[in-house]
Amino acid sequence: MAADAFQVSKKLLVDGAKATKQTDGSEFALPDTSTLERLNELATAKLSEIVRHSAANDRGWRGYSEADVAAARELLAEDASATKR
């Protein structure tokens, strides 16, 4: 779900570029900050779309469970309150 992308992008943005390699020795470079910010924007937009259409009970948007929609709504609320601080 979009919530996973949202959480990953948020964590990477908060943590910064602390780790640039995986522990198994293979090369792994983190995307640059602008890419992470764009991913976060897209994930936020998708979560908002899912919550909005699910709340309106729009046709074609009824496949999400109440728990998933509530979790998405909570993530968006946490993000909004963190942004306002």
MDAnalysis code that builds the backbone (N, CA, C; Angstrom):
import MDAnalysis as mda
import numpy as np

u = mda.Universe.empty(255, n_residues=85, atom_resindex=np.repeat(np.arange(85), 3), trajectory=True)
u.add_TopologyAttr("name", ["N", "CA", "C"] * 85)
u.add_TopologyAttr("resid", np.arange(1, 86))
u.add_TopologyAttr("resname", ["MET", "ALA", "ALA", "ASP", "ALA", "PHE", "GLN", "VAL", "SER", "LYS", "LYS", "LEU", "LEU", "VAL", "ASP", "GLY", "ALA", "LYS", "ALA", "THR", "LYS", "GLN", "THR", "ASP", "GLY", "SER", "GLU", "PHE", "ALA", "LEU", "PRO", "ASP", "THR", "SER", "THR", "LEU", "GLU", "ARG", "LEU", "ASN", "GLU", "LEU", "ALA", "THR", "ALA", "LYS", "LEU", "SER", "GLU", "ILE", "VAL", "ARG", "HIS", "SER", "ALA", "ALA", "ASN", "ASP", "ARG", "GLY", "TRP", "ARG", "GLY", "TYR", "SER", "GLU", "ALA", "ASP", "VAL", "ALA", "ALA", "ALA", "ARG", "GLU", "LEU", "LEU", "ALA", "GLU", "ASP", "ALA", "SER", "ALA", "THR", "LYS", "ARG"])
u.atoms.positions = np.array([
    [0.835, -1.170, 0.000],
    [0.000, 0.000, 0.000],
    [0.885, 1.240, 0.000],
    [0.319, 2.346, -0.331],
    [1.061, 3.609, -0.375],
    [1.624, 3.980, 0.991],
    [1.022, 3.463, 2.048],
    [1.514, 3.770, 3.392],
    [2.941, 3.279, 3.581],
    [3.275, 2.139, 2.989],
    [4.637, 1.623, 3.103],
    [5.636, 2.565, 2.452],
    [5.323, 3.045, 1.271],
    [6.209, 3.990, 0.584],
    [6.323, 5.272, 1.379],
    [5.221, 5.705, 1.960],
    [5.205, 6.907, 2.776],
    [6.135, 6.748, 3.969],
    [6.025, 5.625, 4.674],
    [6.841, 5.394, 5.858],
    [8.319, 5.282, 5.504],
    [8.636, 4.599, 4.422],
    [10.030, 4.440, 3.996],
    [10.630, 5.773, 3.610],
    [9.920, 6.542, 2.802],
    [10.465, 7.830, 2.369],
    [10.626, 8.774, 3.554],
    [9.665, 8.763, 4.485],
    [9.752, 9.608, 5.677],
    [10.980, 9.237, 6.504],
    [11.189, 7.932, 6.716],
    [12.327, 7.469, 7.515],
    [13.641, 7.856, 6.856],
    [13.731, 7.683, 5.558],
    [14.970, 8.043, 4.862],
    [15.225, 9.546, 4.918],
    [14.180, 10.335, 4.814],
    [14.344, 11.787, 4.898],
    [14.788, 12.214, 6.295],
    [14.221, 11.581, 7.316],
    [14.563, 11.927, 8.693],
    [15.972, 11.456, 9.042],
    [16.301, 10.238, 8.650],
    [17.605, 9.666, 8.986],
    [18.743, 10.250, 8.161],
    [18.403, 10.808, 7.016],
    [19.452, 11.326, 6.141],
    [20.226, 10.194, 5.509],
    [21.414, 10.469, 5.121],
    [22.246, 9.476, 4.423],
    [23.224, 8.832, 5.387],
    [22.722, 8.312, 6.507],
    [23.593, 7.690, 7.503],
    [24.287, 6.452, 6.950],
    [23.522, 5.585, 6.313],
    [24.087, 4.336, 5.799],
    [24.042, 4.361, 4.278],
    [25.176, 4.177, 3.657],
    [25.199, 4.183, 2.207],
    [25.495, 2.806, 1.628],
    [25.751, 1.826, 2.487],
    [26.019, 0.474, 2.007],
    [25.226, -0.538, 2.814],
    [24.871, -1.639, 2.157],
    [24.215, -2.724, 2.855],
    [25.276, -3.502, 3.620],
    [24.849, -4.243, 4.622],
    [25.796, -4.978, 5.444],
    [26.374, -6.191, 4.738],
    [25.764, -6.664, 3.668],
    [26.277, -7.855, 2.999],
    [27.423, -7.524, 2.031],
    [27.834, -6.287, 1.986],
    [28.980, -5.909, 1.173],
    [28.638, -5.435, -0.220],
    [27.409, -5.616, -0.681],
    [27.058, -5.138, -2.010],
    [26.811, -3.635, -1.952],
    [27.131, -2.946, -3.013],
    [26.979, -1.489, -3.058],
    [25.504, -1.105, -3.069],
    [25.181, -0.107, -2.291],
    [23.815, 0.413, -2.266],
    [23.874, 1.877, -1.876],
    [23.615, 2.738, -2.815],
    [23.604, 4.171, -2.525],
    [22.170, 4.645, -2.371],
    [21.936, 5.425, -1.346],
    [20.606, 5.988, -1.141],
    [20.314, 7.029, -2.208],
    [19.065, 7.166, -2.590],
    [18.706, 8.224, -3.536],
    [19.000, 9.584, -2.915],
    [19.164, 10.582, -3.754],
    [19.429, 11.924, -3.224],
    [18.180, 12.474, -2.548],
    [18.359, 13.520, -1.779],
    [17.265, 14.091, -0.985],
    [16.088, 14.540, -1.832],
    [16.363, 15.114, -2.989],
    [15.250, 15.578, -3.831],
    [14.396, 14.407, -4.321],
    [15.025, 13.280, -4.601],
    [14.278, 12.080, -5.010],
    [13.438, 11.569, -3.852],
    [13.997, 11.552, -2.652],
    [13.252, 11.105, -1.473],
    [12.088, 12.038, -1.168],
    [12.302, 13.338, -1.322],
    [11.219, 14.292, -1.097],
    [10.091, 14.097, -2.099],
    [10.442, 13.837, -3.338],
    [9.425, 13.606, -4.379],
    [8.652, 12.315, -4.097],
    [9.365, 11.260, -3.683],
    [8.714, 10.004, -3.317],
    [7.742, 10.231, -2.167],
    [8.162, 11.011, -1.180],
    [7.299, 11.321, -0.041],
    [6.060, 12.095, -0.487],
    [6.244, 13.049, -1.392],
    [5.102, 13.818, -1.910],
    [4.107, 12.916, -2.629],
    [4.633, 12.006, -3.463],
    [3.758, 11.100, -4.206],
    [3.012, 10.144, -3.274],
    [3.719, 9.619, -2.280],
    [3.087, 8.702, -1.330],
    [2.015, 9.427, -0.522],
    [2.305, 10.662, -0.118],
    [1.327, 11.459, 0.631],
    [0.097, 11.732, -0.219],
    [0.308, 12.085, -1.480],
    [-0.816, 12.353, -2.383],
    [-1.674, 11.100, -2.580],
    [-1.033, 9.957, -2.730],
    [-1.777, 8.712, -2.935],
    [-2.566, 8.337, -1.688],
    [-1.938, 8.473, -0.512],
    [-2.666, 8.184, 0.725],
    [-3.870, 9.106, 0.875],
    [-3.682, 10.379, 0.581],
    [-4.784, 11.341, 0.667],
    [-5.911, 10.963, -0.278],
    [-5.550, 10.547, -1.478],
    [-6.543, 10.137, -2.472],
    [-7.321, 8.919, -1.983],
    [-6.612, 7.941, -1.440],
    [-7.267, 6.730, -0.931],
    [-8.229, 7.076, 0.200],
    [-7.772, 7.893, 1.146],
    [-8.617, 8.273, 2.284],
    [-9.839, 9.052, 1.806],
    [-9.624, 10.009, 0.940],
    [-10.729, 10.857, 0.447],
    [-11.788, 10.024, -0.276],
    [-11.360, 9.188, -1.226],
    [-12.320, 8.398, -2.008],
    [-12.989, 7.312, -1.163],
    [-12.234, 6.730, -0.233],
    [-12.825, 5.704, 0.634],
    [-13.863, 6.307, 1.556],
    [-13.570, 7.497, 2.108],
    [-14.522, 8.167, 3.002],
    [-15.794, 8.539, 2.263],
    [-15.656, 8.895, 0.984],
    [-16.828, 9.258, 0.173],
    [-17.543, 8.022, -0.369],
    [-16.972, 6.837, -0.109],
    [-17.521, 5.567, -0.587],
    [-17.674, 5.576, -2.109],
    [-16.697, 6.192, -2.778],
    [-16.722, 6.266, -4.235],
    [-16.573, 4.885, -4.864],
    [-17.263, 4.710, -5.948],
    [-17.209, 3.445, -6.670],
    [-15.785, 3.212, -7.165],
    [-15.297, 2.001, -7.009],
    [-13.950, 1.663, -7.427],
    [-12.906, 1.896, -6.345],
    [-13.319, 2.457, -5.214],
    [-12.402, 2.741, -4.105],
    [-12.836, 2.017, -2.847],
    [-13.598, 0.975, -2.997],
    [-14.166, 0.271, -1.838],
    [-13.351, -0.944, -1.426],
    [-12.213, -1.193, -2.026],
    [-11.443, -2.398, -1.737],
    [-10.520, -2.292, -0.542],
    [-10.456, -1.123, 0.074],
    [-9.568, -0.942, 1.215],
    [-10.325, -1.227, 2.502],
    [-9.657, -1.917, 3.420],
    [-10.308, -2.224, 4.697],
    [-10.400, -0.961, 5.537],
    [-11.325, -0.983, 6.460],
    [-11.494, 0.158, 7.381],
    [-10.196, 0.408, 8.153],
    [-9.510, -0.668, 8.537],
    [-8.264, -0.536, 9.301],
    [-7.180, 0.137, 8.463],
    [-7.081, -0.228, 7.180],
    [-6.089, 0.392, 6.301],
    [-6.365, 1.876, 6.107],
    [-7.617, 2.213, 5.913],
    [-7.993, 3.621, 5.717],
    [-7.736, 4.406, 7.001],
    [-8.060, 3.822, 8.145],
    [-7.813, 4.496, 9.427],
    [-6.315, 4.695, 9.650],
    [-5.518, 3.693, 9.306],
    [-4.063, 3.810, 9.456],
    [-3.503, 4.888, 8.529],
    [-4.009, 4.951, 7.316],
    [-3.567, 5.979, 6.368],
    [-3.948, 7.363, 6.878],
    [-5.150, 7.494, 7.389],
    [-5.618, 8.779, 7.940],
    [-4.722, 9.206, 9.107],
    [-4.359, 8.246, 9.952],
    [-3.497, 8.537, 11.102],
    [-2.092, 8.973, 10.655],
    [-1.533, 8.285, 9.668],
    [-0.221, 8.678, 9.143],
    [-0.245, 10.096, 8.586],
    [-1.295, 10.414, 7.857],
    [-1.421, 11.757, 7.296],
    [-1.551, 12.807, 8.396],
    [-2.305, 12.482, 9.443],
    [-2.477, 13.421, 10.554],
    [-1.158, 13.640, 11.279],
    [-0.399, 12.562, 11.505],
    [0.905, 12.685, 12.160],
    [1.852, 13.525, 11.326],
    [1.824, 13.303, 10.024],
    [2.703, 14.067, 9.115],
    [2.325, 15.540, 9.137],
    [1.021, 15.821, 9.150],
    [0.566, 17.207, 9.155],
    [0.954, 17.906, 10.453],
    [0.831, 17.208, 11.572],
    [1.181, 17.834, 12.855],
    [2.686, 18.015, 12.970],
    [3.474, 17.106, 12.414],
    [4.936, 17.244, 12.438],
    [5.384, 18.394, 11.541],
    [4.677, 18.600, 10.448],
    [5.016, 19.686, 9.519],
    [4.716, 21.044, 10.133],
    [3.657, 21.141, 10.930],
    [3.259, 22.417, 11.534],
    [4.189, 22.849, 12.660],
    [4.901, 21.909, 13.267],
    [5.784, 22.234, 14.396],
    [6.958, 23.014, 14.004],
])
